[in-house]
Amino acid sequence: MGVNISIKNVPEEKLERLKQRAKFNHRSLQGELLALIDAAVGEKPNGTMTLAELAERGRKLGLKTPSESVQMIREDRDR
């Protein structure tokens, strides 16, 4: 079970930047803070992966690169 923590005397401008960052990442403020803590202690938040991991997953699914998709479109047009 998790533990509640609090940070006192956070400057207003830093709070606003955190809120903007959370909005950009489609997270609540708490979710953004947890993601920052996870990054600081070297853990990945649930469901996240590196760019290399994402690329590997795409290859395993048989997704094509942009150059391959151009070739596929040209072949389709030629038919």
DSSP file (Angstrom, degrees, kcal/mol; ACC not computed):
  #  RESIDUE AA STRUCTURE BP1 BP2  ACC     N-H-->O    O-->H-N    N-H-->O    O-->H-N    TCO  KAPPA ALPHA  PHI   PSI    X-CA   Y-CA   Z-CA
    1    1 A M              0   0    0      0, 0.0     2,-0.0     0, 0.0     0, 0.0   0.000 360.0 360.0 360.0 143.0    0.0    0.0    0.0
    2    2 A G        -     0   0    0      1,-0.1     2,-0.4     0, 0.0     0, 0.0  -0.205 360.0-131.3 -74.9 166.2    1.2    3.5   -0.8
    3    3 A V        -     0   0    0     -2,-0.0     2,-0.3     0, 0.0    -1,-0.1  -0.940  17.6-123.2-118.1 139.5    2.2    6.2    1.6
    4    4 A N        +     0   0    0     -2,-0.4     2,-0.3     2,-0.0     0, 0.0  -0.668  33.0 177.9 -81.9 134.9    0.9    9.8    1.4
    5    5 A I        -     0   0    0     -2,-0.3     2,-0.3     2,-0.0     0, 0.0  -0.905   9.8-159.0-129.1 161.8    3.6   12.5    1.2
    6    6 A S        -     0   0    0     -2,-0.3     2,-0.5     2,-0.0    -2,-0.0  -0.980  10.5-145.9-139.8 154.7    3.4   16.3    0.9
    7    7 A I        -     0   0    0     -2,-0.3     3,-0.4     3,-0.0     2,-0.2  -0.986  22.1-150.2-121.0 123.0    5.7   19.0   -0.2
    8    8 A K        +     0   0    0     -2,-0.5    -2,-0.0     1,-0.2     0, 0.0  -0.609  67.7  14.9 -95.3 152.5    5.4   22.3    1.6
    9    9 A N  S    S+     0   0    0     -2,-0.2    -1,-0.2     1,-0.2     3,-0.0   0.840  71.3 177.0  59.3  41.0    6.1   25.8    0.3
   10   10 A V        -     0   0    0     -3,-0.4    -1,-0.2     1,-0.1     5,-0.1  -0.633  36.8-112.6 -72.9 125.0    6.1   25.0   -3.4
   11   11 A P    >>  -     0   0    0      0, 0.0     4,-2.1     0, 0.0     3,-0.7  -0.327  20.7-123.5 -60.0 140.7    6.6   28.2   -5.3
   12   12 A E  H 3> S+     0   0    0      1,-0.3     4,-2.3     2,-0.2     5,-0.2   0.858 109.6  54.9 -55.2 -40.8    3.5   29.1   -7.4
   13   13 A E  H 3> S+     0   0    0      1,-0.2     4,-1.9     2,-0.2    -1,-0.3   0.854 108.2  49.0 -66.1 -33.2    5.4   29.3  -10.7
   14   14 A K  H <> S+     0   0    0     -3,-0.7     4,-2.3     2,-0.2    -1,-0.2   0.882 109.3  52.3 -71.7 -38.0    6.7   25.7  -10.2
   15   15 A L  H  X S+     0   0    0     -4,-2.1     4,-2.4     2,-0.2    -2,-0.2   0.917 109.5  49.6 -61.7 -42.5    3.3   24.4   -9.4
   16   16 A E  H  X S+     0   0    0     -4,-2.3     4,-2.4     2,-0.2    -2,-0.2   0.901 110.0  50.4 -64.0 -40.8    2.0   26.0  -12.6
   17   17 A R  H  X S+     0   0    0     -4,-1.9     4,-2.4     2,-0.2    -1,-0.2   0.894 110.5  50.0 -64.5 -39.1    4.8   24.4  -14.6
   18   18 A L  H  X S+     0   0    0     -4,-2.3     4,-2.6     2,-0.2    -2,-0.2   0.906 110.3  50.0 -64.0 -41.5    4.0   21.0  -13.0
   19   19 A K  H  X S+     0   0    0     -4,-2.4     4,-2.4     2,-0.2    -2,-0.2   0.905 111.4  48.5 -63.6 -41.3    0.3   21.5  -13.9
   20   20 A Q  H  X S+     0   0    0     -4,-2.4     4,-2.6     2,-0.2    -2,-0.2   0.908 111.7  49.6 -64.6 -41.5    1.2   22.4  -17.5
   21   21 A R  H  X S+     0   0    0     -4,-2.4     4,-2.0     2,-0.2    -2,-0.2   0.910 110.6  50.0 -63.4 -42.5    3.5   19.4  -17.7
   22   22 A A  H  <>S+     0   0    0     -4,-2.6     5,-3.0     2,-0.2    -2,-0.2   0.919 111.4  48.6 -61.9 -44.0    0.8   17.1  -16.4
   23   23 A K  H ><5S+     0   0    0     -4,-2.4     3,-1.5     1,-0.2    -2,-0.2   0.922 109.9  51.8 -62.4 -44.3   -1.7   18.4  -18.9
   24   24 A F  H 3<5S+     0   0    0     -4,-2.6    -1,-0.2     1,-0.3    -2,-0.2   0.869 113.2  44.9 -59.4 -37.9    0.8   18.0  -21.8
   25   25 A N  T 3<5S-     0   0    0     -4,-2.0    -1,-0.3    -5,-0.2    -2,-0.2   0.301 114.2-117.3 -90.7   8.4    1.3   14.3  -20.7
   26   26 A H  T < 5S+     0   0    0     -3,-1.5     2,-0.3     1,-0.2    -3,-0.2   0.914  73.9 123.5  56.4  46.8   -2.4   13.7  -20.2
   27   27 A R      < -     0   0    0     -5,-3.0    -1,-0.2    -6,-0.1    -2,-0.1  -0.889  65.6-108.7-130.1 161.0   -2.0   13.0  -16.5
   28   28 A S     >  -     0   0    0     -2,-0.3     4,-2.5    -3,-0.1     5,-0.2  -0.383  43.0-103.1 -74.4 167.9   -3.4   14.4  -13.3
   29   29 A L  H  > S+     0   0    0      1,-0.2     4,-2.4     2,-0.2     5,-0.2   0.920 125.8  49.4 -60.3 -42.4   -1.0   16.4  -11.2
   30   30 A Q  H  > S+     0   0    0      1,-0.2     4,-2.5     2,-0.2    -1,-0.2   0.912 109.8  51.0 -63.1 -42.0   -0.6   13.4   -8.9
   31   31 A G  H  > S+     0   0    0      1,-0.2     4,-2.1     2,-0.2    -1,-0.2   0.892 110.5  49.3 -61.7 -39.7    0.1   11.1  -11.9
   32   32 A E  H  X S+     0   0    0     -4,-2.5     4,-2.3     2,-0.2    -2,-0.2   0.919 110.8  49.6 -66.0 -43.1    2.7   13.5  -13.2
   33   33 A L  H  X S+     0   0    0     -4,-2.4     4,-2.3     1,-0.2    -2,-0.2   0.899 110.9  49.7 -63.3 -40.2    4.4   13.7   -9.8
   34   34 A L  H  X S+     0   0    0     -4,-2.5     4,-2.8     2,-0.2    -1,-0.2   0.893 109.3  52.1 -64.8 -38.7    4.4    9.9   -9.5
   35   35 A A  H  X S+     0   0    0     -4,-2.1     4,-2.3     2,-0.2    -2,-0.2   0.898 109.8  49.4 -63.7 -39.5    5.9    9.6  -13.0
   36   36 A L  H  X S+     0   0    0     -4,-2.3     4,-2.2     2,-0.2    -2,-0.2   0.900 111.6  48.4 -65.4 -40.4    8.7   12.1  -11.9
   37   37 A I  H  X S+     0   0    0     -4,-2.3     4,-1.9     2,-0.2    -2,-0.2   0.927 110.6  51.3 -64.4 -44.1    9.4   10.1   -8.8
   38   38 A D  H  <>S+     0   0    0     -4,-2.8     5,-3.3     1,-0.2     4,-0.4   0.916 111.5  47.7 -57.9 -44.0    9.5    6.8  -10.8
   39   39 A A  H ><5S+     0   0    0     -4,-2.3     3,-0.8     1,-0.2    -1,-0.2   0.883 109.7  53.6 -65.1 -37.7   12.0    8.5  -13.2
   40   40 A A  H 3<5S+     0   0    0     -4,-2.2    -1,-0.2     1,-0.2    -2,-0.2   0.831 113.6  41.0 -67.8 -31.9   14.1    9.7  -10.3
   41   41 A V  T 3<5S-     0   0    0     -4,-1.9    -1,-0.2     2,-0.2    -2,-0.2   0.330 119.9-106.5-100.1   7.9   14.4    6.3   -8.8
   42   42 A G  T < 5S+     0   0    0     -3,-0.8     2,-0.4    -4,-0.4    -3,-0.2   0.712  76.4 127.1  81.8  21.5   14.9    4.5  -12.1
   43   43 A E      < -     0   0    0     -5,-3.3    -1,-0.3    -6,-0.2    -2,-0.2  -0.872  54.5-130.5-111.6 146.8   11.5    2.8  -12.5
   44   44 A K        -     0   0    0     -2,-0.4     3,-0.1     4,-0.1    -9,-0.0  -0.780  28.0-115.0 -92.0 135.2    9.2    3.1  -15.5
   45   45 A P    >   -     0   0    0      0, 0.0     3,-1.9     0, 0.0    -1,-0.1  -0.308  52.2 -75.6 -61.2 154.0    5.6    3.9  -14.8
   46   46 A N  T 3  S+     0   0    0      1,-0.3     3,-0.1     3,-0.0     0, 0.0  -0.221 117.7  14.0 -53.4 134.2    3.1    1.2  -15.7
   47   47 A G  T 3  S+     0   0    0      1,-0.3    -1,-0.3    -3,-0.1     2,-0.2   0.488  98.1 120.2  81.4   3.7    2.6    0.8  -19.5
   48   48 A T    <   +     0   0    0     -3,-1.9     2,-0.3    -4,-0.0    -1,-0.3  -0.675  34.4 176.0-101.0 158.3    5.5    3.0  -20.6
   49   49 A M        -     0   0    0     -2,-0.2     2,-0.0    -3,-0.1    -3,-0.0  -0.978  31.9 -98.6-152.1 161.3    8.4    2.0  -22.7
   50   50 A T     >  -     0   0    0     -2,-0.3     4,-2.3     1,-0.1     5,-0.2  -0.298  40.1-106.2 -75.2 166.9   11.5    3.5  -24.3
   51   51 A L  H  > S+     0   0    0      1,-0.2     4,-2.5     2,-0.2     5,-0.2   0.891 123.0  52.4 -60.9 -39.9   11.6    4.5  -27.9
   52   52 A A  H  > S+     0   0    0      2,-0.2     4,-2.3     1,-0.2    -1,-0.2   0.904 109.3  49.0 -63.6 -41.4   13.7    1.4  -28.7
   53   53 A E  H  > S+     0   0    0      2,-0.2     4,-2.2     1,-0.2    -2,-0.2   0.893 111.3  50.3 -64.7 -39.0   11.2   -0.9  -27.0
   54   54 A L  H  X S+     0   0    0     -4,-2.3     4,-2.1     2,-0.2    -2,-0.2   0.911 110.3  49.3 -64.9 -42.7    8.4    0.8  -28.9
   55   55 A A  H  X S+     0   0    0     -4,-2.5     4,-2.2     2,-0.2    -2,-0.2   0.907 110.8  50.4 -62.7 -42.1   10.2    0.3  -32.2
   56   56 A E  H  X S+     0   0    0     -4,-2.3     4,-2.3     1,-0.2    -1,-0.2   0.907 108.8  51.3 -63.8 -41.6   10.9   -3.4  -31.4
   57   57 A R  H  X S+     0   0    0     -4,-2.2     4,-1.6     1,-0.2    -1,-0.2   0.897 109.0  52.1 -61.9 -39.3    7.3   -3.9  -30.6
   58   58 A G  H  <>S+     0   0    0     -4,-2.1     5,-2.5     2,-0.2     4,-0.4   0.907 108.9  49.6 -63.1 -42.5    6.3   -2.4  -34.0
   59   59 A R  H ><5S+     0   0    0     -4,-2.2     3,-1.2     1,-0.2    -2,-0.2   0.909 109.2  52.0 -62.8 -41.5    8.7   -4.7  -35.8
   60   60 A K  H 3<5S+     0   0    0     -4,-2.3    -1,-0.2     1,-0.3    -2,-0.2   0.826 108.0  52.2 -64.5 -30.7    7.3   -7.7  -34.0
   61   61 A L  T 3<5S-     0   0    0     -4,-1.6    -1,-0.3    -5,-0.2    -2,-0.2   0.533 118.6-113.6 -82.1  -5.3    3.8   -6.6  -35.1
   62   62 A G  T < 5 +     0   0    0     -3,-1.2    -3,-0.2    -4,-0.4    -2,-0.1   0.684  56.7 163.9  83.6  18.2    4.9   -6.4  -38.7
   63   63 A L      < -     0   0    0     -5,-2.5     2,-0.2    -6,-0.2    -1,-0.2  -0.400  31.0-128.4 -69.6 148.9    4.6   -2.6  -39.0
   64   64 A K        -     0   0    0     -2,-0.1    -1,-0.1     1,-0.1    -5,-0.0  -0.627  12.1-116.6-100.6 156.0    6.3   -1.1  -41.9
   65   65 A T     >  -     0   0    0     -2,-0.2     4,-2.2     1,-0.1     3,-0.2  -0.411  37.7-100.8 -81.1 164.7    8.8    1.8  -42.1
   66   66 A P  H  > S+     0   0    0      0, 0.0     4,-2.0     0, 0.0     5,-0.2   0.884 123.6  52.2 -55.5 -40.1    7.8    5.0  -44.0
   67   67 A S  H  > S+     0   0    0      1,-0.2     4,-1.7     2,-0.2     5,-0.1   0.884 109.9  49.0 -65.6 -36.7   10.0    4.0  -47.0
   68   68 A E  H  > S+     0   0    0     -3,-0.2     4,-2.3     1,-0.2    -1,-0.2   0.874 108.7  53.1 -68.3 -36.1    8.2    0.6  -47.1
   69   69 A S  H  X S+     0   0    0     -4,-2.2     4,-2.3     2,-0.2    -2,-0.2   0.879 105.9  53.5 -68.4 -36.0    4.8    2.3  -47.0
   70   70 A V  H  X S+     0   0    0     -4,-2.0     4,-2.3     2,-0.2    -1,-0.2   0.926 110.2  47.9 -60.9 -44.5    5.7    4.5  -49.9
   71   71 A Q  H  X S+     0   0    0     -4,-1.7     4,-2.5     1,-0.2    -2,-0.2   0.906 110.6  51.5 -63.2 -41.6    6.6    1.4  -51.9
   72   72 A M  H  X S+     0   0    0     -4,-2.3     4,-2.1     1,-0.2    -1,-0.2   0.895 110.2  48.8 -63.4 -39.9    3.4   -0.3  -50.9
   73   73 A I  H  X S+     0   0    0     -4,-2.3     4,-2.4     2,-0.2    -1,-0.2   0.914 111.2  49.6 -66.0 -42.5    1.3    2.7  -52.0
   74   74 A R  H  X S+     0   0    0     -4,-2.3     4,-2.1     1,-0.2    -2,-0.2   0.917 111.3  49.1 -63.4 -42.5    3.1    2.8  -55.3
   75   75 A E  H  X S+     0   0    0     -4,-2.5     4,-0.9     1,-0.2    -1,-0.2   0.898 111.1  50.7 -63.1 -39.2    2.5   -0.9  -55.9
   76   76 A D  H  < S+     0   0    0     -4,-2.1     3,-0.5     1,-0.2    -2,-0.2   0.900 110.3  49.1 -65.1 -41.1   -1.2   -0.5  -55.0
   77   77 A R  H  < S+     0   0    0     -4,-2.4    -1,-0.2     1,-0.2    -2,-0.2   0.855 106.9  56.4 -66.1 -34.7   -1.5    2.4  -57.5
   78   78 A D  H  <        0   0    0     -4,-2.1    -1,-0.2     1,-0.3    -2,-0.2   0.732 360.0 360.0 -70.4 -21.3    0.1    0.4  -60.2
   79   79 A R     <        0   0    0     -4,-0.9    -1,-0.3    -3,-0.5    -2,-0.2   0.503 360.0 360.0 -69.4 360.0   -2.4   -2.4  -59.9
